[in-house]
Amino acid sequence: MRNAFGPFAVLYQLGAGMLGPIFLARDPEGRLVTIKVFQVNLPPHDQHRLASSFEQLIGRSLLHPGIVPPIASGTDGVTTYLARAFVAADSLDVVLRRGGPRSARHAMALSTQLAHALGFGAAAAVYHGGLHPRDVLVSTDHVWVNDLGVCQALEQVGVAPPARRPHAAPERLEAAPWDMRADTYSVAALTYEMLTGHRVLASGQTAAAALPAVPGADMVALRAAFRRGLARDARVRFASALDFVRALHHACVAGTAMAVKHV
C-alpha cells in the first residue's frame, strides 16, 4: 500500500471505487481526508489534464453543507488522485441495508437535502451524473453528496465516467449528452429505494405503477411524480431534482389533507 499521495499521509485503504482505490489519509495539519485514486488508462499529459480539471472543480468553491468538498488533486506516476474532506457518516446503501426502508417523512427529508445540494452545484454548472447510494453519506439528520463534478472532469479528458444501474439516467447508460436532469433521475431512483427498500427495476410509468402504497400519500400524485422523475426521455423529466421533491411534498401534503377530510 502507498504511504502518501503528495502531502497526504495514507493511514489505510477504505475501499475501492469503479476506477480505483479510496484511502483514508491525513493532511499536513493532521486533518482527516479521503484520497480517491483514478486508475485510468491515460498518457502522462492527459493525467495532468485530469488533475487540472479537478483543480478547476476545486476552484468553483462548492461550499455547501450538503456537498463533500474536493480540496486537492495531483498526479502520481500513472494515476491521478483527488483529495476530499472526510465525513464520518455511512453511505446510503449501508443505511438501507441495516435499517430497511425509510418512512415517507424521512425519505423526503433526505431527498430534499440531496436536491438542494445538487441544485447548489447546478447553479455553478456542476452536476453529478453518476449518483449512486455509495455517493450519498447519511448521518441521523444530515446528507452529503460525494463526487460532484467528477464525471464532467473525466469527460473533459475523454474518459467515459462510470454509470451504474439502476440509478444512472438512461442517457448516461447510453453515453449520450446529459445535463442536470440526469441527476433528477438518480434522485428519483434513490427516493424510490428509500421508500420501498428495493432498487427500482424499470423507468417511467412501469416504475411508477410498481410503487407500493405509501401511508398518508396521495398515490395518484405520488406515482405521477415518479413517472416524470424516472422518465426515460430527459425532456419529459422534471427540470431539476428540487422540482421532483416539491412534487413529492405536494403528493404527501395532498394525501394528508384528503385523509383529514374523510375523517
Secondary structure, 3 states (H helix, E strand, C coil): CCCEECCEEEEEEEEECCCCEEEEEECCCCCEEEEEEECCCCCHHHHHHHHHHHHHHHHCCCCCCCECCEEEEEEECCEEEEEEECCCCEEHHHHHHHHCCCCHHHHHHHHHHHHHHHHHHHHCCCCCCCCCHHHEEECCCCEEECCCCHHHHHHHCCCCCCCCCCCCCHHHHCCCCCCCHHHHHHHHHHHHHHHHCCCCCCCHHHHHHHCCCCCCCCHHHHHHHHHHHCCCCCCCCCCCHHHHHHHHHHHHHHHHHHHHHCC
